[in-house]
Amino acid sequence: MDCRIIKSPGENTLAILTRRKGSGQREPLEKPDAIGLVQGKLIEMICAADVAEKAVGVTVEDIRGSCPQNMIMLAIFGDTASVIAAIEEIKKKENNRKW
């Protein structure tokens, strides 16, 4: 699994994620302080979404690939400290294989 954090995301970065957002309406995203990106196997991403939501107050969205049914990534939106905490918790669970 691969994880990255974008602090103070730009307008065009948010536009890309809005276009590829898999769940709900494709309304523009409110500008978050940070975005955590998680890419991996589908099973890992679903578990990662659950871990992130339970760890801190963040919003998790699935991000679609080339095909509409192809989820390739999660985007975790929130304040910087919460996104960092969510990513750290995901990495900790992945390293310990405690999904």
C-alpha positions in Angstrom: 0.0 0.0 0.0 1.3 3.5 -0.9 0.4 6.6 1.1 1.0 10.3 0.5 -0.2 13.6 2.2 -0.9 16.8 0.3 -0.9 19.9 2.6 -2.8 22.9 1.4 -4.0 21.3 -1.9 -4.3 23.5 -4.9 -7.6 24.3 -6.7 -6.7 22.1 -9.7 -5.8 19.2 -7.4 -9.3 19.4 -5.8 -10.8 19.6 -9.3 -9.1 16.4 -10.3 -10.3 14.6 -7.2 -13.8 16.0 -7.6 -14.0 14.6 -11.2 -12.8 11.2 -10.1 -14.8 11.0 -6.8 -16.7 7.7 -6.9 -19.3 8.3 -4.2 -22.1 10.8 -4.1 -22.6 13.9 -6.2 -19.7 15.4 -8.1 -20.1 18.7 -6.2 -16.9 20.7 -5.7 -15.0 19.7 -2.6 -14.7 22.3 0.2 -11.0 23.2 0.4 -9.5 21.0 3.1 -6.3 21.7 5.0 -4.9 18.4 3.8 -5.6 15.4 1.7 -4.2 11.9 2.4 -4.0 9.6 -0.6 -3.9 5.8 -0.2 -3.4 3.4 -3.1 -3.4 -0.4 -2.9 -5.5 -3.5 -3.3 -9.2 -3.0 -2.9 -9.4 -5.0 0.3 -6.6 -2.9 1.8 -8.4 0.3 0.8 -11.7 -0.6 2.3 -10.0 -1.5 5.6 -7.9 1.7 5.4 -11.1 3.7 5.0 -12.6 2.1 8.1 -9.4 2.7 10.1 -9.2 6.4 9.1 -12.8 7.1 9.9 -12.5 5.4 13.3 -9.2 7.0 14.2 -10.1 10.7 13.7 -12.7 13.0 12.3 -11.9 12.8 8.6 -14.0 12.3 5.4 -13.0 9.4 3.1 -13.9 9.2 -0.6 -13.1 6.6 -3.1 -11.3 7.8 -6.2 -12.0 6.1 -9.5 -9.5 4.9 -12.1 -10.0 4.8 -15.8 -13.0 2.5 -15.7 -16.0 3.7 -13.5 -16.0 0.5 -11.5 -12.2 0.6 -10.9 -11.5 2.1 -7.5 -7.7 2.7 -7.4 -7.3 5.1 -4.5 -8.8 6.7 -1.4 -8.7 10.4 -0.6 -8.9 11.3 3.1 -10.0 14.9 3.7 -9.6 17.0 6.8 -7.4 19.3 8.9 -3.7 18.5 8.6 -3.3 16.9 12.0 -6.3 14.6 11.5 -5.1 13.5 8.0 -1.6 12.8 9.4 -3.1 10.8 12.3 -5.3 8.8 9.9 -2.4 8.0 7.6 -0.2 7.0 10.6 -2.9 4.7 11.9 -3.4 3.1 8.5 0.4 2.5 8.2 0.5 1.1 11.8 -2.3 -1.3 11.0 -0.7 -2.3 7.7 2.7 -3.0 9.3 1.1 -5.1 12.1 -1.4 -6.7 9.6 -4.1 -6.0 12.2 -7.0 -5.2 9.9 
